[in-house]
Amino acid sequence: MEKWECTVCGHIYDPATGDTATAIDPQTPFDDLPDEWTCPECGAEKDTFEMI
């Protein structure tokens, strides 16, 4: 699975680890994140992330 980077603050979303700050389970692909999910570091919207 690809990692995704927030273009605002540089936070990396890694599907292998999920996002414990917002109760996203490990192995959750970026495309399966809820539309209202935001960056846990800066609060940027999901559409500010780019695949790296």
DSSP file (Angstrom, degrees, kcal/mol; ACC not computed):
  #  RESIDUE AA STRUCTURE BP1 BP2  ACC     N-H-->O    O-->H-N    N-H-->O    O-->H-N    TCO  KAPPA ALPHA  PHI   PSI    X-CA   Y-CA   Z-CA
    1    1 A M              0   0    0      0, 0.0    15,-0.1     0, 0.0     2,-0.1   0.000 360.0 360.0 360.0 142.8    0.0    0.0    0.0
    2    2 A E        -     0   0    0     12,-0.1    28,-0.3    13,-0.1     2,-0.3  -0.442 360.0-127.7 -79.0 149.9    1.2    3.5   -0.9
    3    3 A K        -     0   0    0     11,-0.1    49,-2.8    -2,-0.1     2,-0.4  -0.663  20.0-146.8 -91.5 154.1    2.0    6.1    1.7
    4    4 A W  E     -AB  13  51A   0      9,-2.3     9,-3.6    -2,-0.3     2,-0.4  -0.966   4.7-151.2-126.4 139.8    0.4    9.6    1.5
    5    5 A E  E     -AB  12  50A   0     45,-3.1    45,-2.4    -2,-0.4     2,-0.4  -0.922  17.8-125.4-115.4 134.4    1.9   12.9    2.5
    6    6 A C  E  >  - B   0  49A   0      5,-2.9     4,-1.8    -2,-0.4    43,-0.2  -0.633  15.2-152.2 -71.9 125.1    0.0   16.0    3.7
    7    7 A T  T  4 S+     0   0    0     41,-2.0    -1,-0.1    -2,-0.4    42,-0.1   0.571  91.2  54.5 -78.1  -7.5    1.1   18.9    1.5
    8    8 A V  T  4 S+     0   0    0     40,-0.1    -1,-0.2     3,-0.1    41,-0.0   0.901 130.7   2.2 -88.2 -49.3    0.5   21.4    4.3
    9    9 A C  T  4 S-     0   0    0      2,-0.1    -2,-0.2    35,-0.0    -4,-0.0   0.538  92.7-113.6-121.2  -9.5    2.6   20.0    7.1
   10   10 A G     <  +     0   0    0     -4,-1.8    -3,-0.1     1,-0.3    39,-0.0   0.502  55.5 159.2  89.8   3.0    4.4   16.9    5.7
   11   11 A H        -     0   0    0     -6,-0.1    -5,-2.9     1,-0.1     2,-0.5  -0.356  33.3-138.8 -59.9 139.1    2.6   14.3    7.9
   12   12 A I  E     -A    5   0A   0     -7,-0.2     2,-0.7    37,-0.1    -7,-0.2  -0.898   6.8-153.7-105.0 124.8    2.8   10.8    6.4
   13   13 A Y  E     -A    4   0A   0     -9,-3.6    -9,-2.3    -2,-0.5    17,-0.1  -0.888  14.1-170.4 -93.5 118.4   -0.3    8.5    6.4
   14   14 A D    >>  -     0   0    0     -2,-0.7     4,-1.8     4,-0.5     3,-1.6  -0.939  15.8-155.2-111.4 111.7    1.0    5.0    6.3
   15   15 A P  T 34 S+     0   0    0      0, 0.0    12,-2.8     0, 0.0    13,-0.8   0.790  91.1  67.4 -57.0 -27.9   -1.8    2.4    5.7
   16   16 A A  T 34 S+     0   0    0     10,-0.2   -13,-0.0     1,-0.2    -3,-0.0   0.833 115.0  26.9 -62.2 -31.3    0.3   -0.3    7.4
   17   17 A T  T <4 S-     0   0    0     -3,-1.6    -1,-0.2     1,-0.2     3,-0.2   0.593  95.2-157.7-106.6 -13.9    0.0    1.5   10.8
   18   18 A G     <  -     0   0    0     -4,-1.8    -4,-0.5    10,-0.1     2,-0.3  -0.378  39.7 -65.2  69.6-150.5   -3.3    3.4   10.3
   19   19 A D  B > > -C   24   0B   0      5,-2.0     5,-2.6     1,-0.1     3,-1.2  -0.796  41.8-176.5-142.3  94.5   -4.0    6.4   12.4
   20   20 A T  G > 5S+     0   0    0     -2,-0.3     3,-0.9     1,-0.3    -1,-0.1   0.782  81.5  66.9 -64.8 -26.6   -4.3    5.8   16.1
   21   21 A A  G 3 5S+     0   0    0      1,-0.2    -1,-0.3     2,-0.1    -2,-0.0   0.801 115.0  28.0 -64.5 -28.0   -5.1    9.5   16.8
   22   22 A T  G < 5S-     0   0    0     -3,-1.2    -1,-0.2     2,-0.1    -2,-0.2   0.108 115.6-105.9-122.2  21.3   -8.4    9.1   14.9
   23   23 A A  T < 5 +     0   0    0     -3,-0.9     2,-0.6     1,-0.2    -3,-0.2   0.829  63.1 155.9  60.2  37.3   -9.1    5.4   15.5
   24   24 A I  B   < -C   19   0B   0     -5,-2.6    -5,-2.0    -7,-0.1    -1,-0.2  -0.863  40.9-127.0 -93.5 120.7   -8.2    4.3   11.9
   25   25 A D    >   -     0   0    0     -2,-0.6     3,-0.9    -7,-0.2    -7,-0.1  -0.253  27.2 -94.2 -66.8 150.1   -7.2    0.6   12.0
   26   26 A P  T 3  S+     0   0    0      0, 0.0   -10,-0.2     0, 0.0    -9,-0.2  -0.263 110.6  36.1 -57.0 153.4   -3.9   -0.6   10.6
   27   27 A Q  T 3  S+     0   0    0    -12,-2.8   -11,-0.2     1,-0.2    -2,-0.1   0.647  80.3 141.2  71.9  19.4   -4.1   -1.9    7.0
   28   28 A T    <   -     0   0    0     -3,-0.9    -1,-0.2   -13,-0.8   -10,-0.1  -0.827  49.8-132.9 -91.9 112.5   -6.7    0.8    6.1
   29   29 A P    >   -     0   0    0      0, 0.0     3,-1.5     0, 0.0     4,-0.4  -0.283  18.0-117.3 -61.5 149.7   -6.0    2.0    2.5
   30   30 A F  G >  S+     0   0    0    -28,-0.3     3,-1.8     1,-0.3   -27,-0.0   0.885 115.0  58.3 -54.9 -42.0   -6.1    5.8    2.1
   31   31 A D  G 3  S+     0   0    0      1,-0.3    -1,-0.3     4,-0.0     4,-0.0   0.719 101.7  56.4 -64.2 -19.8   -9.0    5.6   -0.3
   32   32 A D  G <  S+     0   0    0     -3,-1.5    -1,-0.3     2,-0.1    -2,-0.2   0.476  80.3 111.1 -91.3  -2.7  -11.0    3.9    2.5
   33   33 A L  S <  S-     0   0    0     -3,-1.8    -9,-0.0    -4,-0.4    -3,-0.0  -0.432  83.5 -95.0 -66.7 146.2  -10.6    6.7    5.0
   34   34 A P    >   -     0   0    0      0, 0.0     3,-1.9     0, 0.0    -1,-0.1  -0.284  29.3-119.5 -59.8 148.5  -13.8    8.6    5.7
   35   35 A D  T 3  S+     0   0    0      1,-0.3    11,-0.4    -3,-0.1    12,-0.2   0.804 114.7  55.0 -59.6 -29.5  -14.3   11.7    3.6
   36   36 A E  T 3  S+     0   0    0      9,-0.1    -1,-0.3    10,-0.1     2,-0.1   0.464  80.2 120.8 -85.3  -1.0  -14.4   13.8    6.8
   37   37 A W    <   -     0   0    0     -3,-1.9     9,-0.8     8,-0.0     2,-0.3  -0.379  44.6-168.6 -62.1 139.5  -11.0   12.5    7.9
   38   38 A T  B     -D   45   0C   0      7,-0.2     7,-0.2     8,-0.1     6,-0.1  -0.868  34.4 -78.1-127.6 163.1   -8.4   15.2    8.4
   39   39 A C     >  -     0   0    0      5,-2.9     4,-1.8    -2,-0.3     7,-0.0  -0.394  34.9-144.0 -58.6 127.0   -4.7   15.3    9.0
   40   40 A P  T  4 S+     0   0    0      0, 0.0    -1,-0.2     0, 0.0   -21,-0.0   0.675  96.5  48.6 -69.9 -15.1   -4.0   14.5   12.7
   41   41 A E  T  4 S+     0   0    0      3,-0.1    -2,-0.0     1,-0.0    -3,-0.0   0.896 133.4   2.9 -88.9 -47.2   -1.1   17.0   12.7
   42   42 A C  T  4 S-     0   0    0      2,-0.1    -3,-0.0   -31,-0.0    -1,-0.0   0.513  90.5-115.8-123.7  -8.7   -2.5   20.1   11.2
   43   43 A G     <  +     0   0    0     -4,-1.8     0, 0.0     1,-0.2     0, 0.0   0.558  56.3 157.9  84.4   7.1   -6.2   19.4   10.4
   44   44 A A        -     0   0    0     -6,-0.1    -5,-2.9     1,-0.1    -1,-0.2  -0.313  46.6 -99.9 -64.3 149.7   -5.9   19.7    6.7
   45   45 A E  B >   -D   38   0C   0     -7,-0.2     3,-2.1     1,-0.1    -7,-0.2  -0.243  31.1-105.5 -70.4 159.9   -8.6   18.0    4.6
   46   46 A K  G >  S+     0   0    0     -9,-0.8     3,-1.7   -11,-0.4    -1,-0.1   0.801 115.2  65.4 -55.9 -33.8   -8.0   14.6    3.0
   47   47 A D  G 3  S+     0   0    0      1,-0.3    -1,-0.3   -12,-0.2    -2,-0.1   0.491  87.3  70.2 -75.3   0.3   -7.7   16.1   -0.5
   48   48 A T  G <  S+     0   0    0     -3,-2.1   -41,-2.0     2,-0.0    -1,-0.3   0.470  81.6  97.0 -89.4  -1.8   -4.5   17.9    0.5
   49   49 A F  E <   -B    6   0A   0     -3,-1.7     2,-0.4   -43,-0.2   -43,-0.2  -0.635  56.7-162.5 -89.5 145.3   -2.6   14.6    0.6
   50   50 A E  E     -B    5   0A   0    -45,-2.4   -45,-3.1    -2,-0.3     2,-0.2  -0.972  25.6-109.7-125.4 142.6   -0.5   13.3   -2.2
   51   51 A M  E      B    4   0A   0     -2,-0.4   -47,-0.3   -47,-0.2   -49,-0.0  -0.466 360.0 360.0 -67.6 137.2    0.7    9.7   -2.8
   52   52 A I              0   0    0    -49,-2.8   -48,-0.2    -2,-0.2    -1,-0.1   0.369 360.0 360.0-119.3 360.0    4.4    9.3   -2.3
